[in-house]
Amino acid sequence: MSDVLDRLSELLEQRKTADPASSYVAKLYAKGMDSILKKVGEEATETLLAAKGGNKDEIIYETADLWFHTMVMLAQAGLKPQDVLDELARREGLSGIAEKEQRSLK
């Protein structure tokens, strides 16, 4: 699974130096984090609406858009998908209740 994320992450890094006139992602980067976050919010809403509607193809499509734009956000923040995967691995086997308690102690 992470091969796809790795390849996409590399492509997103390359787009940071691309001409915004030639690349959608470069245009997002040029507009800055606020525009990227707005797009993540839009995609999150569309994903929720698709899930509410129950059409599996729409759920997959919208979730892919959400993940993609979230990866753009991560790249803009200097993070990689592996950072998120590492956090998920850290939480593996940890109860959600215990994990939440750990966060509140910080």
Buried (B, 14 or more C-beta within 10 A) or exposed (E): EEEEBEEBBEEBEEBBEBEBEEBEBBBBBBEEEEBBBEBBEEBBEBBEEBBEEEEEEBBEBBBEBBBBBBBBBBBBEEEBBBEBEEEEEEEEEEEEEEEEEEEEEE
